[in-house]
Amino acid sequence: MADQEPRDYVAVPGALQDRVILVTGASGGIGAELARNCAAFGARVVLMGRNVKKLESVYDSILAAGGPRPSIAPLDFEKADASHYSALVDGVRGEFGHLDGLAHLAGQLGEVAPIEHQDVVTWMRVMHVNVNAAFILTQALLPLLRLSQDASIVFTTSGVSQRARAYWGAYAVSKFAIEGLMQVLADETDTLTSIRVNSVNPGRIRTSMRARAYPGEDAGSVPLPSEAMPAYLYLLGPASRGVTGRRFDAQ
Ligand SMILES: NC(=O)c1ccc[n+]([C@@H]2O[C@H](COP(=O)([O-])OP(=O)(O)OC[C@H]3O[C@@H](n4cnc5c(N)ncnc54)[C@H](OP(=O)(O)O)[C@@H]3O)[C@@H](O)[C@H]2O)c1
């Protein structure tokens, strides 16, 4: 199974049965689709995001589809301090006791502009949301992931994470950093733990971020978030046991 291409994975019913999976960026785009898919395959999902109304709408859609009751964990990465992270950890521990999956989908595009014109405050915000918050959240949740028999952390990377391009600024730099975080943590957890750590490049996906990055593009020609699901479901479920430290293209 370890040689399977994640993008070709077909999850069987119940593939994530009883797993507890926290999804960041669950309020919209790829994260909302992933949250709904995790629940459809049996997971109890912790919906994390900053917009409670949008999280409630995802919550309702999961219940309407007959999925296990999810949990909502509002957190704005730009405003969160240590007390917010420890309250989150206490909440997950109190409700579920442990965590089997952590899928990082939250992210910001920042400005598509030359380095010379990148706004410094925006740059720092992108680096904070895309990199620092992913690190802080992962660190805070590691004790709960260690309590799982089979835990999976999935970071979300991008097409500009290994070979950057002009004007992708803080976004590209943040995705290089996410690859580094994934590799460091995968190496640290490699043999001693039941935690695996990987990254997924979703490819071009029809979301509000994509529309901001390519305002002139015909949105109808861009694949829907469902196209990225097989890779994430593969990495979050038992089929990927033993796979760690790798970067996958979802398309
Ligand atoms: N779409 C693509 O073509 C594409 C391609 C490659 C990689 N990606 C990556 O895929 C991931 C998901 O992107 P997407 O296309 O689904 O984008 P999206 O629709 O803009 O969703 C981004 C998510 O991140 C959340 N978020 C942003 N700032 C936050 C903050 N300060 N605190 C907490 N949550 C915050 C958003 O919450 P709100 O709903 O409150 O805004 C939203 O849920 C990102 O990491 C992106 O870099 C996307």
Ligand as a Chemical Component Dictionary entry (heavy atoms), coordinates in Angstrom:
data_LIG
# 
_chem_comp.id                   LIG 
_chem_comp.type                 NON-POLYMER 
_chem_comp.pdbx_formal_charge   0 
_chem_comp.three_letter_code    LIG 
# 
loop_
_chem_comp_atom.comp_id 
_chem_comp_atom.atom_id 
_chem_comp_atom.alt_atom_id 
_chem_comp_atom.type_symbol 
_chem_comp_atom.charge 
_chem_comp_atom.model_Cartn_x 
_chem_comp_atom.model_Cartn_y 
_chem_comp_atom.model_Cartn_z 
_chem_comp_atom.pdbx_ordinal 
LIG N1  N1  N 0  -6.857  26.554 -4.185 1  
LIG C1  C1  C 0  -5.723  26.223 -4.756 2  
LIG O1  O1  O 0  -5.616  26.206 -6.013 3  
LIG C2  C2  C 0  -4.533  25.836 -3.916 4  
LIG C3  C3  C 0  -3.366  25.405 -4.578 5  
LIG C4  C4  C 0  -2.266  25.027 -3.830 6  
LIG C5  C5  C 0  -2.319  25.096 -2.445 7  
LIG N2  N2  N 1  -3.460  25.525 -1.822 8  
LIG C6  C6  C 0  -3.455  25.551 -0.353 9  
LIG O2  O2  O 0  -4.605  24.856 0.130  10 
LIG C7  C7  C 0  -4.976  25.389 1.415  11 
LIG C8  C8  C 0  -6.461  25.738 1.389  12 
LIG O3  O3  O 0  -6.638  26.794 0.465  13 
LIG P1  P1  P 0  -8.023  27.151 -0.247 14 
LIG O4  O4  O 0  -7.748  27.268 -1.684 15 
LIG O5  O5  O -1 -9.082  26.233 0.258  16 
LIG O6  O6  O 0  -8.214  28.636 0.309  17 
LIG P2  P2  P 0  -9.466  29.392 0.981  18 
LIG O7  O7  O 0  -10.720 28.969 0.331  19 
LIG O8  O8  O 0  -9.067  30.821 0.990  20 
LIG O9  O9  O 0  -9.457  28.807 2.461  21 
LIG C9  C9  C 0  -8.444  29.159 3.369  22 
LIG C10 C10 C 0  -8.888  28.799 4.756  23 
LIG O10 O10 O 0  -7.918  29.308 5.694  24 
LIG C11 C11 C 0  -8.627  30.005 6.706  25 
LIG N3  N3  N 0  -7.842  31.068 7.320  26 
LIG C12 C12 C 0  -7.272  32.134 6.699  27 
LIG N4  N4  N 0  -6.731  32.951 7.604  28 
LIG C13 C13 C 0  -6.965  32.399 8.826  29 
LIG C14 C14 C 0  -6.662  32.788 10.154 30 
LIG N5  N5  N 0  -6.042  33.940 10.438 31 
LIG N6  N6  N 0  -7.032  31.984 11.178 32 
LIG C15 C15 C 0  -7.684  30.840 10.923 33 
LIG N7  N7  N 0  -8.025  30.409 9.681  34 
LIG C16 C16 C 0  -7.662  31.193 8.645  35 
LIG C17 C17 C 0  -9.835  30.578 5.974  36 
LIG O11 O11 O 0  -10.796 31.019 6.907  37 
LIG P3  P3  P 0  -11.948 32.107 6.492  38 
LIG O12 O12 O 0  -13.053 31.273 5.905  39 
LIG O13 O13 O 0  -12.331 32.741 7.770  40 
LIG O14 O14 O 0  -11.325 33.054 5.513  41 
LIG C18 C18 C 0  -10.241 29.393 5.130  42 
LIG O15 O15 O 0  -10.969 28.454 5.884  43 
LIG C19 C19 C 0  -4.055  26.585 1.660  44 
LIG O16 O16 O 0  -2.992  26.197 2.487  45 
LIG C20 C20 C 0  -3.534  26.923 0.267  46 
LIG O17 O17 O 0  -2.272  27.543 0.327  47 
LIG C21 C21 C 0  -4.562  25.892 -2.534 48 
# 
loop_
_chem_comp_bond.comp_id 
_chem_comp_bond.atom_id_1 
_chem_comp_bond.atom_id_2 
_chem_comp_bond.value_order 
_chem_comp_bond.pdbx_ordinal 
LIG N1  C1  SING 1  
LIG C1  O1  DOUB 2  
LIG C1  C2  SING 3  
LIG C2  C3  SING 4  
LIG C2  C21 DOUB 5  
LIG C3  C4  DOUB 6  
LIG C4  C5  SING 7  
LIG C5  N2  DOUB 8  
LIG N2  C6  SING 9  
LIG N2  C21 SING 10 
LIG C6  O2  SING 11 
LIG C6  C20 SING 12 
LIG O2  C7  SING 13 
LIG C7  C8  SING 14 
LIG C7  C19 SING 15 
LIG C8  O3  SING 16 
LIG O3  P1  SING 17 
LIG P1  O4  DOUB 18 
LIG P1  O5  SING 19 
LIG P1  O6  SING 20 
LIG O6  P2  SING 21 
LIG P2  O7  DOUB 22 
LIG P2  O8  SING 23 
LIG P2  O9  SING 24 
LIG O9  C9  SING 25 
LIG C9  C10 SING 26 
LIG C10 O10 SING 27 
LIG C10 C18 SING 28 
LIG O10 C11 SING 29 
LIG C11 N3  SING 30 
LIG C11 C17 SING 31 
LIG N3  C12 SING 32 
LIG N3  C16 SING 33 
LIG C12 N4  DOUB 34 
LIG N4  C13 SING 35 
LIG C13 C14 SING 36 
LIG C13 C16 DOUB 37 
LIG C14 N5  SING 38 
LIG C14 N6  DOUB 39 
LIG N6  C15 SING 40 
LIG C15 N7  DOUB 41 
LIG N7  C16 SING 42 
LIG C17 O11 SING 43 
LIG C17 C18 SING 44 
LIG O11 P3  SING 45 
LIG P3  O12 DOUB 46 
LIG P3  O13 SING 47 
LIG P3  O14 SING 48 
LIG C18 O15 SING 49 
LIG C19 O16 SING 50 
LIG C19 C20 SING 51 
LIG C20 O17 SING 52 
# 
